[in-house]
Amino acid sequence: MTVIGTNISALRAQNASTSASNMLATSMERLSTGKSINSAKDNAAGLAISASMTSQIKGMNQGIRNANDGISMAQTAEGALDEVTNNLQRMRELEVQKGNGTYSASDQLNIKAEQDALAKQITNVLTNTKFNGVELFKGSAGTNGVVTIQAGANKSDAIDLDLGGDLSAVSTETAGVPAGGLGSIVLSDKAADASATGYTAVSANGILGDYDNAISLVSNRRASLGASQNQLQSAVNNLTSNSTNLSDAKSRIEDTDFSAETTALAKAQILSQASTAMLSQANQSQQSVLKLLQ
């Protein structure tokens, strides 16, 4: 049947040309952006999954940064306590030295002067050690000295970094050992007064025990900080692995496969050119009807 009211061939060629043009535009967009999903219409389910993965990946990456900050804070605190330990050990050594009965009263006072200086240095370390402006040993860091590190994308990934309570109070009554924070340990070398008389082995043994308690307390705090550093480092390693794997999965969903897409582009270009040519042919075919009227 020959008709001129409806050119079916032209309509079909037009639809094919429109479809090819859409395919061409989609391929060019994917190749130019590097993304196979540029809008929800490209892959609605894939877009939703990719968005969820993106949130998790960003949370993990921030968790890695948080954990590294926590490690740096713990290292700062541990380094300060290392210095406190060194001073306490030196003070204990001096206490043993002070028990030498051959020393004069002047010698005893000189030893005590060094102990007092070391005690003041301990006070300075515990009072002035800060990380990002936060005082670490005055009980003001975090909640009662416990700093919570969000080391992951989820609420359950929080890790507590225990810096301890207030370690800044220092007794300088005698040789000077941090009190209150260090288990309320106060050395009371009653024999080491201004005259430096009456020093006995009994008083020395008691004071040495207090030093041992102080050193043990600081060492335990350092051990706790070391364990926290290991825990945070483990979290960093795990988060790095998970973030890498999740990024790989996300890439397979939303990133352009250039090998496949260049093939699709070539196909779309051929179809676009062919459909345009066929549309021209379909329009010209109507002209043959005029010959029937001649």
C-alpha positions in Angstrom: 0.0 0.0 0.0 1.3 3.4 -1.0 0.5 6.3 1.3 1.8 9.8 1.9 -0.1 10.7 5.1 2.2 8.6 7.4 5.8 7.9 6.5 6.4 4.8 8.6 9.9 4.3 7.3 10.8 7.9 8.2 9.3 7.6 11.7 11.3 4.4 12.4 14.5 5.9 11.1 13.8 9.0 13.2 13.3 6.9 16.3 16.5 5.0 15.5 18.4 8.3 15.0 17.1 9.6 18.4 18.1 6.4 20.2 21.5 6.5 18.5 22.0 10.1 19.5 21.1 9.4 23.1 23.6 6.5 23.1 26.2 8.7 21.6 25.6 11.4 24.2 25.7 8.9 27.1 29.0 7.4 25.9 30.6 10.8 25.4 29.5 11.9 28.9 30.8 8.7 30.5 34.1 9.0 28.7 34.5 12.7 29.5 33.6 12.4 33.2 35.2 9.0 33.8 31.9 7.9 35.6 29.5 5.4 34.3 26.8 6.8 36.6 26.3 10.5 36.1 22.7 10.7 37.2 20.1 8.4 38.8 18.7 7.4 35.4 22.0 5.8 34.4 21.7 3.2 37.2 19.3 3.9 40.1 20.3 0.9 42.2 24.0 1.4 41.5 23.8 5.1 42.5 22.2 4.2 45.9 24.9 1.6 46.6 27.7 3.9 45.5 26.4 6.7 47.7 26.3 4.4 50.7 29.8 3.2 49.9 31.1 6.8 49.6 29.8 7.6 53.1 31.5 4.6 54.5 34.8 5.3 52.7 34.8 9.0 53.8 34.1 7.9 57.4 36.9 5.3 57.3 39.4 7.8 55.9 38.5 10.4 58.6 38.7 7.6 61.1 42.3 6.9 59.9 43.1 10.6 60.5 41.5 10.5 63.9 43.4 7.4 64.9 46.7 8.9 63.7 46.0 12.0 65.8 45.3 9.7 68.8 48.6 7.9 68.2 50.4 11.3 68.1 48.7 12.4 71.4 49.6 9.1 73.1 53.2 9.4 71.9 53.4 13.0 73.3 52.0 11.8 76.6 54.3 8.8 76.7 57.3 10.9 75.9 56.5 13.2 78.8 56.1 10.3 81.2 59.4 8.9 80.0 61.0 12.1 81.2 59.1 11.9 84.5 60.4 8.3 84.9 64.0 9.4 84.3 63.7 12.1 86.9 62.1 9.8 89.5 64.8 7.2 88.9 67.5 9.9 89.4 65.7 11.1 92.5 65.6 7.6 93.9 69.3 7.2 93.1 70.0 10.3 95.0 68.0 9.1 97.9 70.2 6.0 98.0 73.3 8.2 97.8 72.0 10.3 100.6 72.1 7.3 102.9 75.9 7.3 102.8 76.9 8.0 106.3 80.2 9.5 105.2 78.5 12.6 103.7 78.4 15.8 105.7 75.3 17.9 106.3 76.3 20.2 103.5 76.6 17.2 101.1 73.1 16.0 102.2 71.7 19.5 101.5 73.3 19.6 98.0 71.7 16.2 97.2 68.3 17.4 98.4 68.7 20.6 96.3 69.1 18.4 93.2 66.1 16.3 94.2 64.0 19.5 94.6 65.1 20.7 91.2 64.1 17.4 89.6 60.7 17.6 91.4 60.1 21.0 90.0 60.9 19.7 86.5 58.4 16.9 87.0 55.9 19.6 87.9 56.7 21.5 84.8 56.5 18.5 82.5 53.1 17.4 83.9 51.7 20.9 84.0 52.8 22.1 80.6 52.6 19.0 78.4 49.9 19.7 75.8 48.7 18.3 72.5 46.9 20.7 70.2 46.3 23.1 73.1 44.9 20.3 75.4 46.6 19.8 78.7 47.3 16.1 79.0 48.0 15.6 82.7 45.7 18.0 84.4 42.5 15.9 84.1 41.0 18.3 81.5 41.7 16.1 78.5 38.5 14.3 77.3 36.3 13.1 80.2 38.3 12.7 83.4 41.4 12.1 81.4 39.9 9.7 79.0 40.0 10.9 75.3 37.6 9.1 72.9 39.0 8.6 69.4 36.4 7.9 66.7 38.6 5.5 64.8 36.1 4.4 62.1 33.0 5.1 60.2 30.6 3.7 62.8 29.7 4.6 66.4 31.0 1.3 67.6 34.5 2.1 66.3 35.3 4.5 69.1 38.6 3.8 71.1 39.3 5.3 74.5 42.7 6.7 75.2 43.2 6.8 78.9 45.6 9.6 79.9 44.8 9.2 83.6 43.6 11.8 86.0 45.3 14.9 87.3 49.0 14.3 87.5 50.0 17.9 87.8 50.0 18.3 91.6 53.5 17.9 93.0 54.7 17.9 96.5 58.0 19.6 97.0 57.9 19.2 100.8 61.0 17.1 100.5 62.6 15.4 97.6 59.3 15.9 95.7 57.2 13.3 94.0 54.0 14.1 92.2 51.1 13.7 94.7 47.4 13.3 94.1 47.7 12.2 90.5 50.5 9.7 91.2 48.5 7.7 93.7 48.7 10.5 96.3 52.3 9.6 96.9 54.1 12.2 99.1 57.6 11.6 100.2 58.3 12.8 103.6 62.0 12.7 104.2 61.8 14.1 107.7 65.5 13.4 108.2 66.5 15.6 105.3 65.8 18.9 107.0 67.9 22.0 107.0 70.4 20.5 109.4 70.4 17.2 107.5 70.7 15.3 110.7 69.0 12.1 112.0 68.9 10.4 108.6 68.5 6.7 109.2 68.3 3.6 107.1 64.7 3.1 108.2 63.6 6.5 106.9 65.5 5.8 103.7 63.8 2.5 103.1 60.4 4.0 103.5 61.1 6.8 101.0 62.7 4.4 98.5 59.5 2.4 98.7 57.5 5.5 97.9 59.8 6.2 94.9 59.3 2.7 93.7 55.5 3.1 94.0 55.7 6.4 92.0 57.9 4.8 89.3 55.6 1.8 89.1 52.5 4.0 88.7 54.1 6.1 85.9 55.4 2.9 84.2 51.9 1.4 84.3 50.5 4.6 82.7 53.1 4.4 80.0 52.3 0.8 79.4 48.6 1.7 79.0 49.5 4.4 76.5 51.6 2.0 74.6 48.8 -0.5 74.4 46.5 2.2 73.2 49.0 3.2 70.5 49.1 -0.4 69.3 45.3 -0.6 69.3 45.0 2.6 67.3 47.7 1.5 64.9 45.8 -1.8 64.4 42.6 0.2 63.7 44.5 2.3 61.1 45.8 -0.8 59.4 42.3 -2.4 59.3 40.6 0.9 58.2 43.2 1.3 55.4 42.5 -2.2 54.1 38.8 -1.8 54.3 38.8 1.6 52.7 40.9 0.2 49.8 38.7 -2.8 49.2 35.5 -0.7 49.4 36.9 1.9 47.0 37.7 -1.0 44.6 34.1 -2.2 44.8 32.7 1.3 44.4 35.0 1.8 41.4 33.5 -1.2 39.7 30.0 0.2 40.1 30.5 3.8 39.1 33.7 4.2 37.1 33.8 4.1 33.4 35.3 1.0 31.7 37.1 2.9 28.9 37.6 -0.2 26.8 33.9 -1.1 26.8 32.8 2.5 26.5 34.9 3.4 23.5 33.4 0.3 21.8 30.0 1.6 22.7 30.9 5.1 21.4 32.0 3.7 18.0 28.8 1.7 17.8 26.7 4.7 18.6 28.5 6.9 16.0 27.9 4.3 13.3 24.2 3.9 14.2 23.7 7.6 14.4 25.2 8.1 10.9 23.3 5.1 9.5 19.9 6.2 10.9 20.4 9.8 9.6 21.2 8.4 6.2 18.1 6.1 6.3 15.9 9.0 7.4 17.0 10.9 4.4 16.3 7.9 2.2 12.8 7.5 3.7 12.0 11.1 3.1 13.1 10.9 -0.5 11.0 7.7 -1.1 7.8 9.8 -0.8 8.9 11.7 -3.8 8.2 8.6 -6.0 4.5 9.0 -5.4 4.5 12.0 -7.7 5.4 9.8 -10.6 2.1 8.0 -10.2 0.3 11.3 -10.8 2.2 12.2 -14.0 
